[in-house]
Amino acid sequence: MAARAKRKVEPQVEWPAYNIERRAVADLVPYAKNARLHSPEQVEQIAKSIDEFGWTMAVLVDEANEVIAGHGRILAAAKRNIRECPVIVARGWTEAQKRAYRIFDNKSTENSEWIPEVLKLEFSELQEMKFDLALTGFKLEEVEGYLRTAHPPDEFAEYGDDIETEHECPKCGYRWSGGELA
């Protein structure tokens, strides 16, 4: 029997926002200056997501039950008459930390990009599984747009001098159309 390699066990980190608790939705206090709006359509999307998947992300609150992140989820909970929900309490956070995190939590998702080819594949496979694509959060017109996109050809035609281009590199002669190269 081969000897097993010993794994190094990291010491447990005690983060100020770590343990999940349950709180009454009615006791949670929305932040009055929340900079992110939740349309009725989005709240309904969140509610349908809770219907399908259950409650998957805890609401982040401070010690006074003021919401730091999760305003849309508590609006959806109220819409579905859900009386309690999971929360994580951010203990010991300063007012500045709470305000900055509210902005970060909403902005950080905007700082990533979709990989269109992978998204198209996921939508295609979900469609084959007869899954309701509206539960992905995308509008159906967006999903259809991804599903319609053409595949690039396996091979590209040889570049010829007869193809009109907008730009040419003065050093190497590379030619292209569209935006400027950085």
N, C-alpha and C positions, 0 to 999 in steps of 0.2 A: 504494500500500500504506500503510495507516494505521500511524502510529507506535505501538508498544506501550508502555504505561505501565510504568515500572520499579517492580518490587515491592521493598519494603524487606525485606531478609533479616535476620532476627533472629540475634544471635550464639548459637551453640550453648551451651546450659546444661549444665554437668557436675553432675548430681544425684548424691548419694551412693548412690542405688539406681537404676541406669540400664541397665547392660549385662546381657543374658541369657547365662547360661552353662549348661552341662549338668553335673549332679552325680548320683552314684549315690544312689538312694532310700535304700539301707541306711546311707549316711553322714549322712543328715539326722537331726537330733536334735529330737524333739518338745519343746516347752516344757512343763516339768512342771506349771506353774500355769496352763495354758491355761484360760480361763474359759468357753470355748464347748464344749459337748458335741456329738459327732457320733454320732447313732444308727446302728445297723446299716442301717436303711432309707435314711437319708440318704447314707451311704457307698456303698451300692449305686446310688443315684440318680447320684451323682458318677461312679462307675465306668461306668455306662451312658452317661452324657454323654461320657466320654472315649472309649468304644467308638464312639459315633456321630459325634462332632465332632473327635476327637483331643484333644491337650493344648492348651488355649487360654489358660491363665493360669499364669504362672510362680509358683513358690513363692518367697516372700520369706524370706531367711535372713540371719543375721549372719555375720561372718567366721569364727566357730567352727562354722558349719553348723547353729546352733540356729534352729528355725523361728519366724518372726515371724508370717507369714500363709500359710495353705495346709495346715493340719493335715488337713482333710478330704480334700484332693487326695492327700496322701501315704498316707493310709489306703486310699483307693481304688486307688492305684498298687500298694500291697502286695497288695491283694485280687486284682488282675489280673496279678500277678507282673511288673509293669513295673519294669525294673532301673534306669533313669535318667530324669530329668525336667529340664525347664528351671527354672532358679532365677535370681533376681536377688539379689545380695548387697548388703545395706545397709551400706556401709562407713562407719565412723566414727560410727555412731549411739551415743548414750549409752544406758545401761541404762534410764533413764527414757523416752527416745524409743521404744525397742523395746517396753517394756511398754505405753505409751500407745497406740502404733500397733496393737498386738494387739487392744486393746479397740475402738479406732476402726474398724478394718477390719471387725469383726463388727457393730458397732452402726450404722454409717453406712447400711447397706442397710435397716435398720428405720425410718430417718428419712424415707423416701420413701413415696409412695402410688401405688397402681395407678389408672389411669383405666378404670373398669369398661366403658364403652362401647367403648373402643379394644381392651381385652383381649378382650372378647366377639367383636369383629370379627376379631382375630388368630386366636383359637381356631377360629372358624367357617371362616376361610379355610384354616387348617392342616388342619382336619378334611376339607374338600373336597379337599385335596391328598393325603389318605390318610396324613398324617404321624402318628406315634405321639405323642399329646398327653402321655403320661407323661414324655416327654423334656423337657418344659417346666419340670419341677420341681414342678408343681402336682399335688395328688392328683386323681384322676379325678372324685371327687365335687365338688371345687371347680370343675373345668372345666365339669362338667355344670350346676352352679349358675349360672355365668356364661352358659352357652349357653341356659338356661331363662329368664333375666331378661326381663321384658317391655320393649318399647320404649315410651317416653313418647308420648302422643298428639301429633299434629301441632298440634292446637289444644287449649287448655284451656277448659273451660266457664267462662262468666261467673261471677264471684263473686256470690253472693246472700246476703241477710240470713238466709235459712233454713239456712245452713250453720253448725253449731255450732263455735265456736272456744274455745280455752283462754285466750288472752291478747289484750289490746288496748293499743296505745300511747296513753298519756294525752295526748300532744301532737298526733299526726296522725290517730289513730283506726284505724291499720292493725291488722288482726286476723290472728292465726295460731294454729296448734296446734303442739305439740311443744316443743322446748327454748326457753330464754330467748334473746332476741337480745342480743348483746354491746353 
